[in-house]
Amino acid sequence: MRFSANIISEYFLMSIPRQVITTRQAKHQVNILCFPLILYILLNLLLWHGTGIVSRFYDVASLGIDPEIISMATGIVLTLLIAFGAFSISAARLHLPIRDYLQSTGMDLMHKIALVCIGIAVMVLTTYTGTFLKFLMHPASSAYAFVGHFTTDANILKNILYFVLFVLVKPVCDEYIFRGIIQRQLGHYSRFFGVLASSILYAIAQPSLSDAIPSFFLGWYLALLTRRYHSIKPTYKIHLVISLFFWVLAIIPQEYVLIPIIVITLDYIVTLLFLIGNTVNYRIAFMRFPEKKLWKIVFTSSTVIICILLFIAENVLSFL
């Protein structure tokens, strides 16, 4: 089977020729693209379940250091190595010029605030769905109990590492991986396919089904922004602010439970005002659904099958 694929950035879509490639060649490209994704999912699995594993060999493996500190410190280093090492090698092999997706968009401040508010609203709404699913299925939770507790030196250090990993490092690496590389490569086959498929792979990379649901919709939103602005600069900034927003909510003491409710309500009000005022002239509906053969190519590729199996394994482990 042969099909037409754009081999350069979609930014130049209207002025470039297309190259016909075979299904086998396309699968080879997907396998190059998603091999580091296997490593990334394995890392998430270790961050999710690794503390318990380290705890079993505490005296030998941690040398007296809190296993959560080991887990997060290792996670920071490996996340950066996988994103800017392994994925950059894959991008080079696929001839993806990353710098093209790092251009400035020239957005004004009000537009940026509007996009952040919409992103937070999307994440909050879909997180509620994931939380409800977690309530029904009762999987083990990966929540870090120390978040927001600064009573000891160890807890302060763990909170700092948590902030660096989940608020600073992962949002930037996620945008580089999923929007900057994966979406861009899959978008060569079809722009809409790049948006949807990268969002699905972003969901699969999460450590549980309850996390996969909000991640899919956030990934879809950010992928649409990437397609709109041909840059990951706005998306990694938006992702950073969203992560910071949820971190602030997480460290608010339980006795001030009304504060998150008020803040989230205000975000929805502001988002509604932005949408009514047409501050963001941005439609996410009316996307053409990609051809079936593209889905078959990607989701029958060996590396993607492994990613799916790892996702299933992670969810099974959460019930053990």
Phi, psi and omega in degrees: 000138178235149176209163184275133179224135176282125187259005179233177182303141178296346178298331180254025190303322187281349188238012184240156175282166177249151181247134177273125179235160180274165176300320179298318178295320179296317178296323177298318177297317179297320180293322174298318183293319191260357175301313176295339177294327175299315178298321182294319179292320176299322177297316178299323178297319179292322178294328181283313186248354188293327181300318178295322179294314179298322182298329180293332180243038190306310186295325183274312189280321188262346179054040177086358179270142179306127182299332177292326176293316178299314183300312184286321178297317176296320179299320179299311183295313184291324178299315179294320180294318181292315183293303187266357174254286185298314181290327177293325176295317178298318179298320179294320179294331179267003178060044176265112177282099187298327185300333179299334182261016178243019182281154179285146182262343180070025179289144174279167186299318182297322179294319179296317179298319179299316181293323177294315180299319178295317179299317178297317179298317178298315183293318180297311183299314182284333175294322175302320178297315178296322178295320178297320178296320178296322179297322181286323188263341177055050175283164175293141183263145178262012183300137178272117186294337185281347186300124179090354179254112185245038189275337180231163178299321180296318179293323178298315179297318180295322177295322178295314179296320177300315180298314181298315184289306191267342181256327183254307189285307186297317178301317180294315180293320179300318180291321178297317183287303193273323178265321184284327185246302185296309180299320184294317180293313180292334177291345175292332178279324178189130183301316181291326177296320178301321179294307185288315184294320178294327178291321178294316179295326176295321178294318181296331181286354181277157187279357179201162179295324180292334175275332183293326183297303178296328180294323178298312184288322175295318178298320178297314180299313181291326177294322177295322177295318178299316179296322182291318187255357179054039182199147175262003178300311179293327185287321180288331175291316178298316180297320177299314181294320178298316178297319177297318179302312182288331176293318178299317178298323183291330183268356176291127180303150184298332180291347178251041185298336180291333182299309177301322180297316180294316182296316180295319178299317178298321179299318179293323178295312180296318178300316179298319179295320178297318181291318178296318180283359178059032177298323178250104179272081193212111181259133179252356177270184176060036174271134175289133180284129185298160181295149182298326184296331178292317177298319181296319180299311184290311189273006167248005174286141188301318182293323179290322176300317177298318178300317180295317179297321177295320177299316178297317180298319179299318180290325176295317180299329182291345178261357181269000000 
